[in-house]
Amino acid sequence: MIADVLTDAGTRMDKAVEVAKDDFATVRTGRANPQMFQKILVNYYGTPTPLEQLASLQNTEARTIIVSPYDKSALKDIEQAIRDTPNLGANPTNDGTIVRVTLPELTAERRKEYVKIVRNKGEDAKVSVRNIRRKAKDDLDALKSEVGDDDVARGEKELEQVTKTHIDAIDDALKRKEAELLEI
């Protein structure tokens, strides 16, 4: 029973760490990266649709991404969705068949803004892991009458260790992303 609670909490914390890493990947660094467009939703026939489902993304140069839509009628909607994305700072151009997105050079102050954004995303991920820990701790406390106080205390120690491991993983990913952002 305790092992089930710990396994479930560990699995959920693994997912929270992966979501954090995906969120970090969406924040722009010096180079253009198709992952930056991962969370962009395009209004496609009235339905918010992920850009990846509507077009292929190619990284042709260091700061340029080519977006080739599968349906040419979606060009304007794709262009508008990219333009409306706040963290990109990009101005896409549409030539009738593709959308070319050229990202501007990052200034020192813009890099610092991105670091703040990444830190906020990291803190949100840590809060998520802590919420999972709290739920698992409540589940363990509910088992006290069935398995005994000593087993629950051991389970809580293991839970703390698992939580620390996942928080450290988020911190490591955050440090790597900050270093990447501040690199010129």
C-alpha beads as a LAMMPS data file, in Angstrom:
LAMMPS data file: protein, C-alpha beads

184 atoms
183 bonds

1 atom types
1 bond types

-500.0 500.0 xlo xhi
-500.0 500.0 ylo yhi
-500.0 500.0 zlo zhi

Masses

1 110.0

Atoms # bond

1 1 1 0.000 0.000 0.000
2 1 1 2.739 2.440 0.956
3 1 1 4.770 1.372 -2.052
4 1 1 1.770 2.085 -4.302
5 1 1 1.432 5.612 -2.904
6 1 1 5.164 6.258 -3.354
7 1 1 5.208 4.828 -6.880
8 1 1 2.215 6.933 -7.901
9 1 1 3.766 10.076 -6.411
10 1 1 7.101 9.364 -8.143
11 1 1 5.406 8.873 -11.500
12 1 1 3.419 12.075 -11.150
13 1 1 6.538 13.988 -10.091
14 1 1 8.398 12.608 -13.141
15 1 1 5.647 14.031 -15.332
16 1 1 5.885 17.410 -13.560
17 1 1 9.646 17.517 -14.242
18 1 1 9.070 16.664 -17.924
19 1 1 6.443 19.404 -18.217
20 1 1 8.919 21.863 -16.674
21 1 1 11.608 20.870 -19.181
22 1 1 9.115 21.281 -22.043
23 1 1 8.149 24.714 -20.713
24 1 1 11.812 25.708 -20.522
25 1 1 12.280 24.623 -24.140
26 1 1 9.549 27.021 -25.280
27 1 1 11.526 30.014 -24.002
28 1 1 13.737 31.485 -26.662
29 1 1 17.513 31.447 -26.474
30 1 1 19.944 32.929 -29.007
31 1 1 19.112 30.388 -31.715
32 1 1 15.788 29.694 -33.355
33 1 1 14.396 26.345 -32.268
34 1 1 11.193 24.617 -33.455
35 1 1 10.382 23.718 -29.821
36 1 1 9.714 27.410 -29.182
37 1 1 6.586 27.027 -31.321
38 1 1 5.382 23.926 -29.473
39 1 1 2.729 25.693 -27.346
40 1 1 1.386 28.028 -30.033
41 1 1 -2.313 27.478 -30.714
42 1 1 -3.708 28.562 -34.089
43 1 1 -7.382 29.420 -34.530
44 1 1 -8.065 26.895 -37.305
45 1 1 -11.706 26.984 -38.434
46 1 1 -12.740 28.237 -34.996
47 1 1 -10.816 25.555 -33.080
48 1 1 -7.554 26.218 -31.201
49 1 1 -5.138 23.777 -32.859
50 1 1 -1.438 23.249 -32.040
51 1 1 0.820 24.690 -34.738
52 1 1 2.683 21.365 -35.018
53 1 1 -0.515 19.723 -36.317
54 1 1 -0.999 22.355 -39.013
55 1 1 2.506 22.821 -40.390
56 1 1 6.038 21.511 -40.547
57 1 1 8.760 23.611 -38.925
58 1 1 12.278 23.843 -40.332
59 1 1 15.267 25.603 -38.836
60 1 1 17.124 27.002 -41.861
61 1 1 19.431 29.534 -40.213
62 1 1 20.460 30.444 -36.674
63 1 1 17.561 32.879 -36.192
64 1 1 15.086 31.789 -38.883
65 1 1 12.299 29.199 -38.839
66 1 1 10.312 28.255 -41.931
67 1 1 6.705 27.243 -41.255
68 1 1 5.204 25.227 -44.128
69 1 1 1.465 24.740 -43.593
70 1 1 -0.182 21.562 -44.829
71 1 1 -3.287 23.599 -45.696
72 1 1 -2.420 26.875 -47.464
73 1 1 -5.711 28.428 -46.340
74 1 1 -4.338 28.442 -42.772
75 1 1 -1.402 30.747 -43.650
76 1 1 -2.965 33.943 -42.313
77 1 1 -4.138 32.245 -39.110
78 1 1 -0.685 30.754 -38.498
79 1 1 0.981 34.099 -39.147
80 1 1 -1.410 35.829 -36.727
81 1 1 -0.908 33.212 -33.992
82 1 1 2.889 33.576 -34.207
83 1 1 2.645 37.359 -34.159
84 1 1 0.355 37.261 -31.091
85 1 1 2.709 35.026 -29.083
86 1 1 4.175 37.366 -26.442
87 1 1 7.485 35.663 -25.573
88 1 1 8.767 35.308 -29.140
89 1 1 9.085 38.923 -30.165
90 1 1 9.028 37.720 -33.765
91 1 1 7.521 39.344 -36.819
92 1 1 6.522 36.599 -39.287
93 1 1 6.292 37.216 -43.022
94 1 1 3.978 35.345 -45.342
95 1 1 4.958 34.847 -48.987
96 1 1 1.813 32.947 -49.993
97 1 1 3.202 29.426 -49.514
98 1 1 5.269 29.576 -46.301
99 1 1 5.635 31.726 -43.211
100 1 1 9.197 32.860 -42.519
101 1 1 9.855 33.760 -38.884
102 1 1 13.042 35.707 -38.247
103 1 1 13.808 36.236 -34.594
104 1 1 15.512 39.475 -33.579
105 1 1 18.852 39.520 -31.741
106 1 1 18.449 39.182 -27.999
107 1 1 19.481 42.223 -26.002
108 1 1 20.931 41.906 -22.509
109 1 1 17.753 43.185 -20.889
110 1 1 15.570 40.832 -22.962
111 1 1 17.765 37.913 -21.857
112 1 1 17.213 38.952 -18.228
113 1 1 13.438 39.052 -18.836
114 1 1 13.610 35.516 -20.239
115 1 1 15.561 34.384 -17.166
116 1 1 12.753 35.756 -14.968
117 1 1 10.171 33.923 -17.071
118 1 1 12.127 30.667 -16.793
119 1 1 12.521 31.089 -13.023
120 1 1 8.758 31.578 -12.682
121 1 1 8.139 28.435 -14.723
122 1 1 10.637 26.576 -12.524
123 1 1 8.930 27.760 -9.358
124 1 1 5.545 26.671 -10.749
125 1 1 6.996 23.221 -11.420
126 1 1 8.365 23.011 -7.871
127 1 1 4.953 23.978 -6.483
128 1 1 3.419 21.211 -8.585
129 1 1 5.882 18.666 -7.151
130 1 1 5.174 19.887 -3.615
131 1 1 1.423 19.562 -4.192
132 1 1 1.960 15.968 -5.303
133 1 1 4.018 15.390 -2.146
134 1 1 1.238 16.855 0.026
135 1 1 -1.378 14.591 -1.567
136 1 1 0.873 11.536 -1.145
137 1 1 1.517 12.488 2.488
138 1 1 -2.227 12.723 3.091
139 1 1 -2.640 9.291 1.498
140 1 1 0.079 7.893 3.762
141 1 1 -1.542 9.432 6.855
142 1 1 -4.809 7.758 5.884
143 1 1 -2.997 4.381 5.969
144 1 1 -1.783 4.789 9.583
145 1 1 -4.588 2.716 11.034
146 1 1 -3.893 -0.158 8.621
147 1 1 -0.085 -0.404 8.560
148 1 1 1.194 1.359 11.661
149 1 1 3.028 4.551 12.516
150 1 1 6.558 3.242 11.918
151 1 1 5.847 2.113 8.361
152 1 1 4.122 5.395 7.564
153 1 1 7.095 7.338 8.997
154 1 1 9.474 5.306 6.794
155 1 1 7.221 5.967 3.811
156 1 1 7.241 9.693 4.545
157 1 1 11.057 9.687 4.660
158 1 1 11.143 7.969 1.267
159 1 1 8.598 10.474 -0.036
160 1 1 10.804 13.358 1.107
161 1 1 13.783 11.790 -0.672
162 1 1 11.796 11.338 -3.900
163 1 1 10.567 14.933 -3.650
164 1 1 14.101 16.253 -3.106
165 1 1 15.346 14.302 -6.141
166 1 1 12.655 15.804 -8.371
167 1 1 13.132 19.353 -7.033
168 1 1 16.875 18.984 -7.704
169 1 1 16.123 17.814 -11.262
170 1 1 14.040 20.946 -11.846
171 1 1 16.811 23.126 -10.375
172 1 1 19.407 21.493 -12.644
173 1 1 17.255 22.054 -15.745
174 1 1 16.674 25.635 -14.621
175 1 1 20.406 26.296 -14.183
176 1 1 21.144 24.874 -17.644
177 1 1 18.454 27.031 -19.227
178 1 1 19.646 30.167 -17.415
179 1 1 23.205 29.549 -18.579
180 1 1 21.924 29.030 -22.117
181 1 1 19.930 32.254 -21.975
182 1 1 22.771 34.373 -20.632
183 1 1 25.307 32.959 -23.097
184 1 1 26.110 35.464 -25.814

Bonds

1 1 1 2
2 1 2 3
3 1 3 4
4 1 4 5
5 1 5 6
6 1 6 7
7 1 7 8
8 1 8 9
9 1 9 10
10 1 10 11
11 1 11 12
12 1 12 13
13 1 13 14
14 1 14 15
15 1 15 16
16 1 16 17
17 1 17 18
18 1 18 19
19 1 19 20
20 1 20 21
21 1 21 22
22 1 22 23
23 1 23 24
24 1 24 25
25 1 25 26
26 1 26 27
27 1 27 28
28 1 28 29
29 1 29 30
30 1 30 31
31 1 31 32
32 1 32 33
33 1 33 34
34 1 34 35
35 1 35 36
36 1 36 37
37 1 37 38
38 1 38 39
39 1 39 40
40 1 40 41
41 1 41 42
42 1 42 43
43 1 43 44
44 1 44 45
45 1 45 46
46 1 46 47
47 1 47 48
48 1 48 49
49 1 49 50
50 1 50 51
51 1 51 52
52 1 52 53
53 1 53 54
54 1 54 55
55 1 55 56
56 1 56 57
57 1 57 58
58 1 58 59
59 1 59 60
60 1 60 61
61 1 61 62
62 1 62 63
63 1 63 64
64 1 64 65
65 1 65 66
66 1 66 67
67 1 67 68
68 1 68 69
69 1 69 70
70 1 70 71
71 1 71 72
72 1 72 73
73 1 73 74
74 1 74 75
75 1 75 76
76 1 76 77
77 1 77 78
78 1 78 79
79 1 79 80
80 1 80 81
81 1 81 82
82 1 82 83
83 1 83 84
84 1 84 85
85 1 85 86
86 1 86 87
87 1 87 88
88 1 88 89
89 1 89 90
90 1 90 91
91 1 91 92
92 1 92 93
93 1 93 94
94 1 94 95
95 1 95 96
96 1 96 97
97 1 97 98
98 1 98 99
99 1 99 100
100 1 100 101
101 1 101 102
102 1 102 103
103 1 103 104
104 1 104 105
105 1 105 106
106 1 106 107
107 1 107 108
108 1 108 109
109 1 109 110
110 1 110 111
111 1 111 112
112 1 112 113
113 1 113 114
114 1 114 115
115 1 115 116
116 1 116 117
117 1 117 118
118 1 118 119
119 1 119 120
120 1 120 121
121 1 121 122
122 1 122 123
123 1 123 124
124 1 124 125
125 1 125 126
126 1 126 127
127 1 127 128
128 1 128 129
129 1 129 130
130 1 130 131
131 1 131 132
132 1 132 133
133 1 133 134
134 1 134 135
135 1 135 136
136 1 136 137
137 1 137 138
138 1 138 139
139 1 139 140
140 1 140 141
141 1 141 142
142 1 142 143
143 1 143 144
144 1 144 145
145 1 145 146
146 1 146 147
147 1 147 148
148 1 148 149
149 1 149 150
150 1 150 151
151 1 151 152
152 1 152 153
153 1 153 154
154 1 154 155
155 1 155 156
156 1 156 157
157 1 157 158
158 1 158 159
159 1 159 160
160 1 160 161
161 1 161 162
162 1 162 163
163 1 163 164
164 1 164 165
165 1 165 166
166 1 166 167
167 1 167 168
168 1 168 169
169 1 169 170
170 1 170 171
171 1 171 172
172 1 172 173
173 1 173 174
174 1 174 175
175 1 175 176
176 1 176 177
177 1 177 178
178 1 178 179
179 1 179 180
180 1 180 181
181 1 181 182
182 1 182 183
183 1 183 184
